[in-house]
């Protein structure tokens, strides 16, 4: 799901790093859902300096 969001929004980040970060993100928040995946993508976009278009 995270890969799909990142592809959609054009976020360029190494897939192996993205996978590890997303798993850690979900684990520390106690949930694995689409909402948590999107929250991770929003955080990643902010760290990369990319504005997500809605």
N, CA, C and O atoms as a Tripos MOL2 file, in Angstrom:
@<TRIPOS>MOLECULE
protein
  216   215    54     0     0
PROTEIN
NO_CHARGES

@<TRIPOS>ATOM
      1 N           0.8280   -1.1820    0.0000 N.3       1 UNK1
      2 CA          0.0000    0.0000    0.0000 C.3       1 UNK1
      3 C           0.8780    1.2540    0.0000 C.2       1 UNK1
      4 O           0.5960    2.2150   -0.7150 O.2       1 UNK1
      5 N           1.9360    1.2370    0.7990 N.am      2 UNK2
      6 CA          2.8370    2.3860    0.8710 C.3       2 UNK2
      7 C           3.4790    2.6410   -0.4870 C.2       2 UNK2
      8 O           3.5830    3.7880   -0.9220 O.2       2 UNK2
      9 N           3.9130    1.5700   -1.1590 N.am      3 UNK3
     10 CA          4.5230    1.7330   -2.4830 C.3       3 UNK3
     11 C           3.5500    2.3940   -3.4510 C.2       3 UNK3
     12 O           3.9490    3.2500   -4.2410 O.2       3 UNK3
     13 N           2.2940    2.0100   -3.3990 N.am      4 UNK4
     14 CA          1.2870    2.5980   -4.2690 C.3       4 UNK4
     15 C           1.1150    4.0900   -4.0210 C.2       4 UNK4
     16 O           1.0530    4.8800   -4.9630 O.2       4 UNK4
     17 N           1.0390    4.4670   -2.7650 N.am      5 UNK5
     18 CA          0.9380    5.8890   -2.4270 C.3       5 UNK5
     19 C           2.1650    6.6470   -2.9110 C.2       5 UNK5
     20 O           2.0400    7.7240   -3.4940 O.2       5 UNK5
     21 N           3.3410    6.0970   -2.6740 N.am      6 UNK6
     22 CA          4.5770    6.7850   -3.0770 C.3       6 UNK6
     23 C           4.6800    6.9070   -4.5870 C.2       6 UNK6
     24 O           5.1140    7.9410   -5.0960 O.2       6 UNK6
     25 N           4.2880    5.8740   -5.3050 N.am      7 UNK7
     26 CA          4.2790    5.9510   -6.7700 C.3       7 UNK7
     27 C           3.2830    7.0080   -7.2430 C.2       7 UNK7
     28 O           3.5740    7.7900   -8.1480 O.2       7 UNK7
     29 N           2.1150    7.0190   -6.6230 N.am      8 UNK8
     30 CA          1.0790    7.9850   -7.0090 C.3       8 UNK8
     31 C           1.5370    9.4330   -6.8130 C.2       8 UNK8
     32 O           1.3030   10.2900   -7.6650 O.2       8 UNK8
     33 N           2.1840    9.6870   -5.6910 N.am      9 UNK9
     34 CA          2.6190   11.0470   -5.3700 C.3       9 UNK9
     35 C           4.0230   11.3680   -5.8600 C.2       9 UNK9
     36 O           4.5040   12.4850   -5.6670 O.2       9 UNK9
     37 N           4.6870   10.4030   -6.4910 N.am     10 UNK10
     38 CA          6.0050   10.6490   -7.0700 C.3      10 UNK10
     39 C           7.1090   10.8270   -6.0410 C.2      10 UNK10
     40 O           8.0390   11.6050   -6.2520 O.2      10 UNK10
     41 N           7.0110   10.1100   -4.9320 N.am     11 UNK11
     42 CA          8.0410   10.1970   -3.9030 C.3      11 UNK11
     43 C           9.1770    9.2370   -4.2460 C.2      11 UNK11
     44 O           8.9610    8.0330   -4.3890 O.2      11 UNK11
     45 N          10.3650    9.7690   -4.3740 N.am     12 UNK12
     46 CA         11.5330    8.9570   -4.6870 C.3      12 UNK12
     47 C          12.3020    8.6720   -3.4110 C.2      12 UNK12
     48 O          12.9270    9.5600   -2.8310 O.2      12 UNK12
     49 N          12.2440    7.4230   -2.9860 N.am     13 UNK13
     50 CA         12.9190    6.9750   -1.7690 C.3      13 UNK13
     51 C          13.2470    5.5070   -1.9920 C.2      13 UNK13
     52 O          12.4210    4.7850   -2.5500 O.2      13 UNK13
     53 N          14.4100    5.0420   -1.5820 N.am     14 UNK14
     54 CA         14.7640    3.6350   -1.7870 C.3      14 UNK14
     55 C          13.7150    2.6900   -1.1880 C.2      14 UNK14
     56 O          13.2890    2.8600   -0.0460 O.2      14 UNK14
     57 N          13.3130    1.7020   -1.9740 N.am     15 UNK15
     58 CA         12.2390    0.7990   -1.5410 C.3      15 UNK15
     59 C          12.5870    0.0310   -0.2730 C.2      15 UNK15
     60 O          11.7300   -0.1470    0.5930 O.2      15 UNK15
     61 N          13.8200   -0.4220   -0.1530 N.am     16 UNK16
     62 CA         14.1810   -1.1880    1.0410 C.3      16 UNK16
     63 C          14.1200   -0.3230    2.2990 C.2      16 UNK16
     64 O          13.6850   -0.7890    3.3510 O.2      16 UNK16
     65 N          14.5530    0.9260    2.1950 N.am     17 UNK17
     66 CA         14.4670    1.8480    3.3300 C.3      17 UNK17
     67 C          13.0080    2.1790    3.6360 C.2      17 UNK17
     68 O          12.6080    2.2500    4.7980 O.2      17 UNK17
     69 N          12.2160    2.3820    2.5770 N.am     18 UNK18
     70 CA         10.8050    2.7150    2.7420 C.3      18 UNK18
     71 C          10.0700    1.5720    3.4590 C.2      18 UNK18
     72 O           9.2610    1.8110    4.3560 O.2      18 UNK18
     73 N          10.3580    0.3450    3.0570 N.am     19 UNK19
     74 CA          9.7030   -0.8110    3.6680 C.3      19 UNK19
     75 C          10.0430   -0.8910    5.1510 C.2      19 UNK19
     76 O           9.1540   -1.0660    5.9840 O.2      19 UNK19
     77 N          11.3220   -0.7650    5.4810 N.am     20 UNK20
     78 CA         11.7450   -0.8420    6.8800 C.3      20 UNK20
     79 C          11.1260    0.2750    7.7120 C.2      20 UNK20
     80 O          10.6650    0.0390    8.8290 O.2      20 UNK20
     81 N          11.1160    1.4920    7.1680 N.am     21 UNK21
     82 CA         10.5370    2.6270    7.8940 C.3      21 UNK21
     83 C           9.0360    2.4530    8.0790 C.2      21 UNK21
     84 O           8.5040    2.7570    9.1460 O.2      21 UNK21
     85 N           8.3520    1.9690    7.0500 N.am     22 UNK22
     86 CA          6.9000    1.7890    7.1360 C.3      22 UNK22
     87 C           6.5410    0.7250    8.1660 C.2      22 UNK22
     88 O           5.5690    0.8770    8.9060 O.2      22 UNK22
     89 N           7.3200   -0.3490    8.2160 N.am     23 UNK23
     90 CA          7.0680   -1.3940    9.2120 C.3      23 UNK23
     91 C           7.2930   -0.8440   10.6200 C.2      23 UNK23
     92 O           6.4980   -1.1000   11.5240 O.2      23 UNK23
     93 N           8.3710   -0.0940   10.8020 N.am     24 UNK24
     94 CA          8.6260    0.5120   12.1120 C.3      24 UNK24
     95 C           7.5140    1.4930   12.4800 C.2      24 UNK24
     96 O           7.0670    1.5330   13.6260 O.2      24 UNK24
     97 N           7.0730    2.2830   11.4990 N.am     25 UNK25
     98 CA          6.0010    3.2620   11.7160 C.3      25 UNK25
     99 C           4.7380    2.5550   12.2090 C.2      25 UNK25
    100 O           4.1300    2.9690   13.1960 O.2      25 UNK25
    101 N           4.3520    1.4890   11.5130 N.am     26 UNK26
    102 CA          3.1300    0.7640   11.8780 C.3      26 UNK26
    103 C           3.2800    0.0920   13.2450 C.2      26 UNK26
    104 O           2.3430    0.0830   14.0420 O.2      26 UNK26
    105 N           4.4440   -0.4590   13.5060 N.am     27 UNK27
    106 CA          4.6780   -1.1550   14.7750 C.3      27 UNK27
    107 C           4.6110   -0.1950   15.9580 C.2      27 UNK27
    108 O           4.0100   -0.5090   16.9850 O.2      27 UNK27
    109 N           5.2190    0.9560   15.8130 N.am     28 UNK28
    110 CA          5.2320    1.9060   16.9300 C.3      28 UNK28
    111 C           3.8710    2.5560   17.1500 C.2      28 UNK28
    112 O           3.6120    3.1100   18.2190 O.2      28 UNK28
    113 N           3.0150    2.4930   16.1630 N.am     29 UNK29
    114 CA          1.6760    3.0690   16.3120 C.3      29 UNK29
    115 C           0.6150    2.0100   16.6050 C.2      29 UNK29
    116 O          -0.5520    2.3370   16.8220 O.2      29 UNK29
    117 N           1.0230    0.7400   16.6110 N.am     30 UNK30
    118 CA          0.1270   -0.3430   17.0010 C.3      30 UNK30
    119 C          -0.9580   -0.6640   15.9980 C.2      30 UNK30
    120 O          -1.9850   -1.2330   16.3680 O.2      30 UNK30
    121 N          -0.7610   -0.3180   14.7470 N.am     31 UNK31
    122 CA         -1.8060   -0.5640   13.7630 C.3      31 UNK31
    123 C          -1.2070   -0.7220   12.3790 C.2      31 UNK31
    124 O          -0.2430   -0.0460   12.0180 O.2      31 UNK31
    125 N          -1.7960   -1.6250   11.6130 N.am     32 UNK32
    126 CA         -1.4180   -1.7900   10.2120 C.3      32 UNK32
    127 C          -2.6900   -1.5840    9.3820 C.2      32 UNK32
    128 O          -3.4920   -2.5030    9.2180 O.2      32 UNK32
    129 N          -2.8550   -0.3940    8.8760 N.am     33 UNK33
    130 CA         -4.0520   -0.0870    8.0990 C.3      33 UNK33
    131 C          -3.6950    0.8960    6.9970 C.2      33 UNK33
    132 O          -2.5860    1.4290    6.9540 O.2      33 UNK33
    133 N          -4.6380    1.1250    6.1190 N.am     34 UNK34
    134 CA         -4.4380    2.1000    5.0610 C.3      34 UNK34
    135 C          -4.2280    3.5000    5.6110 C.2      34 UNK34
    136 O          -3.4460    4.2800    5.0660 O.2      34 UNK34
    137 N          -4.9200    3.8120    6.6810 N.am     35 UNK35
    138 CA         -4.7710    5.1370    7.2830 C.3      35 UNK35
    139 C          -3.3530    5.3310    7.8230 C.2      35 UNK35
    140 O          -2.7470    6.3820    7.6180 O.2      35 UNK35
    141 N          -2.8310    4.3260    8.5070 N.am     36 UNK36
    142 CA         -1.4780    4.4100    9.0490 C.3      36 UNK36
    143 C          -0.4660    4.4670    7.9120 C.2      36 UNK36
    144 O           0.5320    5.1820    8.0080 O.2      36 UNK36
    145 N          -0.7080    3.7260    6.8450 N.am     37 UNK37
    146 CA          0.1830    3.7650    5.6790 C.3      37 UNK37
    147 C           0.2160    5.1710    5.0910 C.2      37 UNK37
    148 O           1.2830    5.6760    4.7430 O.2      37 UNK37
    149 N          -0.9360    5.7940    4.9830 N.am     38 UNK38
    150 CA         -0.9870    7.1460    4.4300 C.3      38 UNK38
    151 C          -0.3190    8.1480    5.3670 C.2      38 UNK38
    152 O           0.3310    9.0870    4.9080 O.2      38 UNK38
    153 N          -0.4730    7.9580    6.6660 N.am     39 UNK39
    154 CA          0.1980    8.8420    7.6170 C.3      39 UNK39
    155 C           1.7140    8.7340    7.4750 C.2      39 UNK39
    156 O           2.4240    9.7350    7.5680 O.2      39 UNK39
    157 N           2.2070    7.5150    7.2500 N.am     40 UNK40
    158 CA          3.6390    7.3400    7.0120 C.3      40 UNK40
    159 C           4.0540    8.0760    5.7430 C.2      40 UNK40
    160 O           5.0860    8.7470    5.7270 O.2      40 UNK40
    161 N           3.2670    7.9590    4.6880 N.am     41 UNK41
    162 CA          3.5870    8.6210    3.4170 C.3      41 UNK41
    163 C           3.5840   10.1340    3.6020 C.2      41 UNK41
    164 O           4.4390   10.8180    3.0390 O.2      41 UNK41
    165 N           2.6560   10.6680    4.3670 N.am     42 UNK42
    166 CA          2.6340   12.0990    4.6420 C.3      42 UNK42
    167 C           3.9060   12.5240    5.3730 C.2      42 UNK42
    168 O           4.4930   13.5580    5.0530 O.2      42 UNK42
    169 N           4.3290   11.7340    6.3450 N.am     43 UNK43
    170 CA          5.5560   12.0390    7.0750 C.3      43 UNK43
    171 C           6.7610   11.9630    6.1430 C.2      43 UNK43
    172 O           7.6250   12.8390    6.1780 O.2      43 UNK43
    173 N           6.8250   10.9350    5.3170 N.am     44 UNK44
    174 CA          7.9270   10.7750    4.3670 C.3      44 UNK44
    175 C           7.9830   11.9560    3.4050 C.2      44 UNK44
    176 O           9.0590   12.4860    3.1310 O.2      44 UNK44
    177 N           6.8360   12.3660    2.8960 N.am     45 UNK45
    178 CA          6.7880   13.5030    1.9770 C.3      45 UNK45
    179 C           7.3240   14.7640    2.6600 C.2      45 UNK45
    180 O           8.0550   15.5420    2.0460 O.2      45 UNK45
    181 N           6.9650   14.9610    3.9120 N.am     46 UNK46
    182 CA          7.4510   16.1110    4.6540 C.3      46 UNK46
    183 C           8.9590   16.0700    4.8230 C.2      46 UNK46
    184 O           9.6300   17.0910    4.6770 O.2      46 UNK46
    185 N           9.4980   14.8880    5.1300 N.am     47 UNK47
    186 CA         10.9500   14.7590    5.2840 C.3      47 UNK47
    187 C          11.6760   14.9670    3.9600 C.2      47 UNK47
    188 O          12.8080   15.4500    3.9390 O.2      47 UNK47
    189 N          11.0260   14.6030    2.8520 N.am     48 UNK48
    190 CA         11.6270   14.7850    1.5320 C.3      48 UNK48
    191 C          11.3770   16.1750    0.9680 C.2      48 UNK48
    192 O          11.9410   16.5340   -0.0660 O.2      48 UNK48
    193 N          10.5370   16.9630    1.6360 N.am     49 UNK49
    194 CA         10.2390   18.3190    1.1670 C.3      49 UNK49
    195 C           9.2960   18.3380   -0.0140 C.2      49 UNK49
    196 O           9.3580   19.2420   -0.8470 O.2      49 UNK49
    197 N           8.4200   17.3440   -0.0970 N.am     50 UNK50
    198 CA          7.4690   17.2300   -1.2160 C.3      50 UNK50
    199 C           6.0690   17.5270   -0.6900 C.2      50 UNK50
    200 O           5.6470   16.9550    0.3150 O.2      50 UNK50
    201 N           5.3590   18.4080   -1.3580 N.am     51 UNK51
    202 CA          3.9850   18.7090   -0.9840 C.3      51 UNK51
    203 C           3.0460   17.7270   -1.6980 C.2      51 UNK51
    204 O           3.1220   17.5620   -2.9150 O.2      51 UNK51
    205 N           2.1780   17.0910   -0.9440 N.am     52 UNK52
    206 CA          1.2260   16.1580   -1.5410 C.3      52 UNK52
    207 C           0.0230   16.9190   -2.0710 C.2      52 UNK52
    208 O          -0.6100   17.6900   -1.3510 O.2      52 UNK52
    209 N          -0.2780   16.6930   -3.3290 N.am     53 UNK53
    210 CA         -1.4550   17.3030   -3.9370 C.3      53 UNK53
    211 C          -2.6730   16.4390   -3.6540 C.2      53 UNK53
    212 O          -2.6200   15.2190   -3.8070 O.2      53 UNK53
    213 N          -3.7520   17.0530   -3.2480 N.am     54 UNK54
    214 CA         -4.9700   16.2680   -2.9620 C.3      54 UNK54
    215 C          -5.8890   16.2200   -4.1300 C.2      54 UNK54
    216 O          -6.9520   15.6040   -4.0540 O.2      54 UNK54
@<TRIPOS>BOND
     1     1     2 1
     2     2     3 1
     3     3     4 2
     4     3     5 am
     5     5     6 1
     6     6     7 1
     7     7     8 2
     8     7     9 am
     9     9    10 1
    10    10    11 1
    11    11    12 2
    12    11    13 am
    13    13    14 1
    14    14    15 1
    15    15    16 2
    16    15    17 am
    17    17    18 1
    18    18    19 1
    19    19    20 2
    20    19    21 am
    21    21    22 1
    22    22    23 1
    23    23    24 2
    24    23    25 am
    25    25    26 1
    26    26    27 1
    27    27    28 2
    28    27    29 am
    29    29    30 1
    30    30    31 1
    31    31    32 2
    32    31    33 am
    33    33    34 1
    34    34    35 1
    35    35    36 2
    36    35    37 am
    37    37    38 1
    38    38    39 1
    39    39    40 2
    40    39    41 am
    41    41    42 1
    42    42    43 1
    43    43    44 2
    44    43    45 am
    45    45    46 1
    46    46    47 1
    47    47    48 2
    48    47    49 am
    49    49    50 1
    50    50    51 1
    51    51    52 2
    52    51    53 am
    53    53    54 1
    54    54    55 1
    55    55    56 2
    56    55    57 am
    57    57    58 1
    58    58    59 1
    59    59    60 2
    60    59    61 am
    61    61    62 1
    62    62    63 1
    63    63    64 2
    64    63    65 am
    65    65    66 1
    66    66    67 1
    67    67    68 2
    68    67    69 am
    69    69    70 1
    70    70    71 1
    71    71    72 2
    72    71    73 am
    73    73    74 1
    74    74    75 1
    75    75    76 2
    76    75    77 am
    77    77    78 1
    78    78    79 1
    79    79    80 2
    80    79    81 am
    81    81    82 1
    82    82    83 1
    83    83    84 2
    84    83    85 am
    85    85    86 1
    86    86    87 1
    87    87    88 2
    88    87    89 am
    89    89    90 1
    90    90    91 1
    91    91    92 2
    92    91    93 am
    93    93    94 1
    94    94    95 1
    95    95    96 2
    96    95    97 am
    97    97    98 1
    98    98    99 1
    99    99   100 2
   100    99   101 am
   101   101   102 1
   102   102   103 1
   103   103   104 2
   104   103   105 am
   105   105   106 1
   106   106   107 1
   107   107   108 2
   108   107   109 am
   109   109   110 1
   110   110   111 1
   111   111   112 2
   112   111   113 am
   113   113   114 1
   114   114   115 1
   115   115   116 2
   116   115   117 am
   117   117   118 1
   118   118   119 1
   119   119   120 2
   120   119   121 am
   121   121   122 1
   122   122   123 1
   123   123   124 2
   124   123   125 am
   125   125   126 1
   126   126   127 1
   127   127   128 2
   128   127   129 am
   129   129   130 1
   130   130   131 1
   131   131   132 2
   132   131   133 am
   133   133   134 1
   134   134   135 1
   135   135   136 2
   136   135   137 am
   137   137   138 1
   138   138   139 1
   139   139   140 2
   140   139   141 am
   141   141   142 1
   142   142   143 1
   143   143   144 2
   144   143   145 am
   145   145   146 1
   146   146   147 1
   147   147   148 2
   148   147   149 am
   149   149   150 1
   150   150   151 1
   151   151   152 2
   152   151   153 am
   153   153   154 1
   154   154   155 1
   155   155   156 2
   156   155   157 am
   157   157   158 1
   158   158   159 1
   159   159   160 2
   160   159   161 am
   161   161   162 1
   162   162   163 1
   163   163   164 2
   164   163   165 am
   165   165   166 1
   166   166   167 1
   167   167   168 2
   168   167   169 am
   169   169   170 1
   170   170   171 1
   171   171   172 2
   172   171   173 am
   173   173   174 1
   174   174   175 1
   175   175   176 2
   176   175   177 am
   177   177   178 1
   178   178   179 1
   179   179   180 2
   180   179   181 am
   181   181   182 1
   182   182   183 1
   183   183   184 2
   184   183   185 am
   185   185   186 1
   186   186   187 1
   187   187   188 2
   188   187   189 am
   189   189   190 1
   190   190   191 1
   191   191   192 2
   192   191   193 am
   193   193   194 1
   194   194   195 1
   195   195   196 2
   196   195   197 am
   197   197   198 1
   198   198   199 1
   199   199   200 2
   200   199   201 am
   201   201   202 1
   202   202   203 1
   203   203   204 2
   204   203   205 am
   205   205   206 1
   206   206   207 1
   207   207   208 2
   208   207   209 am
   209   209   210 1
   210   210   211 1
   211   211   212 2
   212   211   213 am
   213   213   214 1
   214   214   215 1
   215   215   216 2
@<TRIPOS>SUBSTRUCTURE
     1 UNK1         2 RESIDUE 1 A UNK
     2 UNK2         6 RESIDUE 1 A UNK
     3 UNK3        10 RESIDUE 1 A UNK
     4 UNK4        14 RESIDUE 1 A UNK
     5 UNK5        18 RESIDUE 1 A UNK
     6 UNK6        22 RESIDUE 1 A UNK
     7 UNK7        26 RESIDUE 1 A UNK
     8 UNK8        30 RESIDUE 1 A UNK
     9 UNK9        34 RESIDUE 1 A UNK
    10 UNK10       38 RESIDUE 1 A UNK
    11 UNK11       42 RESIDUE 1 A UNK
    12 UNK12       46 RESIDUE 1 A UNK
    13 UNK13       50 RESIDUE 1 A UNK
    14 UNK14       54 RESIDUE 1 A UNK
    15 UNK15       58 RESIDUE 1 A UNK
    16 UNK16       62 RESIDUE 1 A UNK
    17 UNK17       66 RESIDUE 1 A UNK
    18 UNK18       70 RESIDUE 1 A UNK
    19 UNK19       74 RESIDUE 1 A UNK
    20 UNK20       78 RESIDUE 1 A UNK
    21 UNK21       82 RESIDUE 1 A UNK
    22 UNK22       86 RESIDUE 1 A UNK
    23 UNK23       90 RESIDUE 1 A UNK
    24 UNK24       94 RESIDUE 1 A UNK
    25 UNK25       98 RESIDUE 1 A UNK
    26 UNK26      102 RESIDUE 1 A UNK
    27 UNK27      106 RESIDUE 1 A UNK
    28 UNK28      110 RESIDUE 1 A UNK
    29 UNK29      114 RESIDUE 1 A UNK
    30 UNK30      118 RESIDUE 1 A UNK
    31 UNK31      122 RESIDUE 1 A UNK
    32 UNK32      126 RESIDUE 1 A UNK
    33 UNK33      130 RESIDUE 1 A UNK
    34 UNK34      134 RESIDUE 1 A UNK
    35 UNK35      138 RESIDUE 1 A UNK
    36 UNK36      142 RESIDUE 1 A UNK
    37 UNK37      146 RESIDUE 1 A UNK
    38 UNK38      150 RESIDUE 1 A UNK
    39 UNK39      154 RESIDUE 1 A UNK
    40 UNK40      158 RESIDUE 1 A UNK
    41 UNK41      162 RESIDUE 1 A UNK
    42 UNK42      166 RESIDUE 1 A UNK
    43 UNK43      170 RESIDUE 1 A UNK
    44 UNK44      174 RESIDUE 1 A UNK
    45 UNK45      178 RESIDUE 1 A UNK
    46 UNK46      182 RESIDUE 1 A UNK
    47 UNK47      186 RESIDUE 1 A UNK
    48 UNK48      190 RESIDUE 1 A UNK
    49 UNK49      194 RESIDUE 1 A UNK
    50 UNK50      198 RESIDUE 1 A UNK
    51 UNK51      202 RESIDUE 1 A UNK
    52 UNK52      206 RESIDUE 1 A UNK
    53 UNK53      210 RESIDUE 1 A UNK
    54 UNK54      214 RESIDUE 1 A UNK
